[in-house]
């Protein structure tokens, strides 16, 4: 079952059509505000031509298969959006690091940290 | 840290804001603020995009299906070019190329995105979690009848099942078969029978009286 130990079959991990897998999970969830914001940022960035959906997917696909199991959908998306924006020169890694520290210093919940 | 239900700025907390901040949420806030500071977008634009997202729901797709069931000219246009036909109904379809696939007495269509999560989101809203799951992405192209059974849909062996694998630029929507016993129903009544899953192909429309 462990694909990493199988011989390379010419496909990358995300190309999973036709593989064996368990039952389809039927649980669903309502999107949280922060998840909707990630989605909105993707739509806005692509509509402004900063990068394309192909750029998003490139980073998502370059994540190791573990990311698919350990990170949620919009966690992977914000990581991919960030990578593309840094590559596009929209901001630098230093600017990101500084801002993330400032955000964390505001509080311990999303609500507090969002409140600049 | 104790706090009441107002943030320092006096705004009420959203229910889902009241959890410990995660690393990725921290990144989302930072990225969003940097995009605003750099002049790429504004808080109002982001809020408007979320409002637009919230306004897209399977009701949009249901209206399209009901019109296809009642208006032969529209049905023909929809099957020819679903992007153009749905845009003409007033839906914001964006840049994506939309293809409508029609169920008949002998053919059942089901859509999947094996590579990621491509979905007719402009017509149906955001995809359900299961659509993005490894199980659905992997198995639908291999054993669609078993997938359908998990969703409670059992079709005769004589029914041809067509599986459509979406891409980032090309999305599908299923036009389910119109339920029997609805000959004199209005478009609005018919739309109420059309479920999200029936437009993905993992479900069937509701039947009259059900």
Interface residues (C-beta under 8 A of the other chain):
Chain A: X14 X15 X16 X17 X18 X19 X20 X21 X22 X23 X24 X25 X26 X27 X28 X29 X31 X32 X33 X34 X36 X37 X38 X39 X40 X41 X43 X44 X45 X48 X50 X53 X54 X57 X60 X68 X71 X72 X73 X74 X75 X78 X79 X81 X82 X85 X90 X91 X95 X96 X99 X100 X102 X103 X104 X107 X108 X109 X110 X111 X112 X113 X114 X115 X116
Chain B: X1 X3 X7 X8 X9 X11 X13 X14 X16 X17 X18 X19 X20 X21 X22 X24 X25 X26 X27 X28 X29 X30 X31 X32 X33 X34 X35 X38 X40 X41 X45 X46 X49 X50 X53 X54 X112 X114 X115 X116 X117 X126 X128 X129 X130 X132 X133 X134 X135 X136 X137 X138 X139 X140 X141 X142 X147 X150 X151 X165 X168
